[in-house]
């Protein structure tokens, strides 16, 4: 099997892993906004509201879609549940396949 070395529009650092979604379509790249531990809840709420408003902008949605992306908004608790489910799912894959870190 020959794996592509570069996918149009990708930065060189990510070109080396561009083939993963072709082989395992379930893999996603997540970009998320995080705040330092201890950030006051009102600040997190304000940031979350602003980000969700930006994500709802039709022009912003189009820009992400043109890049092949999909934007998801929501609350911090919804994202926590999503991330927890993804962590559990991939932990099972890693365990079942007996994958190990390369040194």
C-alpha positions as CSV (number, residue, x, y, z in Angstrom):
1,X,0.0,0.0,0.0
2,X,1.3,3.4,-0.9
3,X,0.5,6.2,1.5
4,X,0.3,9.8,0.3
5,X,3.0,12.0,1.6
6,X,1.1,15.3,1.3
7,X,-2.5,16.4,1.1
8,X,-3.2,19.7,-0.6
9,X,-3.5,22.6,1.8
10,X,-1.9,20.8,4.7
11,X,1.1,22.3,6.6
12,X,4.3,20.2,6.2
13,X,4.2,19.1,9.9
14,X,0.8,17.4,9.4
15,X,1.6,15.9,6.0
16,X,3.2,12.9,7.6
17,X,0.0,11.8,9.2
18,X,-2.4,12.8,6.4
19,X,-3.0,9.1,5.5
20,X,-4.6,8.2,8.8
21,X,-8.2,9.4,8.0
22,X,-8.0,7.4,4.7
23,X,-7.2,4.2,6.6
24,X,-9.3,4.9,9.7
25,X,-12.1,7.3,8.7
26,X,-13.3,7.6,12.3
27,X,-10.2,9.6,13.4
28,X,-10.9,13.3,13.8
29,X,-8.8,16.3,14.4
30,X,-10.2,18.4,17.2
31,X,-9.4,22.0,17.9
32,X,-10.7,23.3,21.1
33,X,-10.5,26.3,23.4
34,X,-9.3,25.6,26.9
35,X,-9.0,27.8,29.9
36,X,-6.5,27.3,32.8
37,X,-7.6,25.4,35.8
38,X,-9.3,27.7,38.3
39,X,-10.7,30.1,35.7
40,X,-13.8,31.6,37.3
41,X,-17.0,30.1,35.9
42,X,-18.4,33.5,34.9
43,X,-15.3,34.0,32.7
44,X,-15.7,30.6,31.1
45,X,-19.4,31.4,30.5
46,X,-18.5,34.7,28.8
47,X,-15.9,33.0,26.6
48,X,-18.2,30.1,25.8
49,X,-21.0,32.5,24.7
50,X,-18.7,34.5,22.5
51,X,-17.2,31.4,20.9
52,X,-20.7,29.9,20.2
53,X,-21.8,33.2,18.7
54,X,-18.8,33.2,16.4
55,X,-19.4,29.5,15.4
56,X,-23.0,30.4,14.5
57,X,-21.8,33.0,12.0
58,X,-22.7,31.8,8.4
59,X,-19.5,33.3,7.0
60,X,-17.4,31.5,9.6
61,X,-19.2,28.2,8.9
62,X,-18.5,28.6,5.2
63,X,-14.8,29.3,5.9
64,X,-14.5,26.1,8.0
65,X,-16.5,24.1,5.4
66,X,-14.2,25.3,2.6
67,X,-11.3,23.9,4.6
68,X,-13.1,20.6,5.1
69,X,-14.0,21.3,8.7
70,X,-17.1,21.3,10.7
71,X,-17.6,23.5,13.7
72,X,-19.4,22.3,16.8
73,X,-20.3,24.6,19.6
74,X,-22.0,23.8,22.9
75,X,-21.4,24.1,26.6
76,X,-18.3,23.1,28.6
77,X,-20.2,20.2,30.2
78,X,-21.3,18.9,26.7
79,X,-17.8,19.1,25.5
80,X,-16.6,17.3,28.7
81,X,-19.0,14.4,28.0
82,X,-18.0,14.3,24.4
83,X,-14.3,14.2,25.3
84,X,-14.9,11.6,27.9
85,X,-16.7,9.3,25.5
86,X,-13.9,9.8,22.9
87,X,-11.3,9.0,25.5
88,X,-13.1,5.8,26.5
89,X,-13.6,4.7,22.9
90,X,-10.0,5.2,21.9
91,X,-8.7,3.7,25.1
92,X,-10.6,0.5,24.2
93,X,-9.1,0.5,20.6
94,X,-5.6,1.0,22.0
95,X,-6.2,-1.8,24.6
96,X,-7.8,-4.2,22.2
97,X,-5.1,-3.7,19.6
98,X,-2.4,-3.9,22.2
99,X,-0.8,-0.7,20.9
100,X,2.3,0.6,22.6
101,X,4.1,3.9,22.5
102,X,7.2,4.0,20.3
103,X,10.3,5.3,22.0
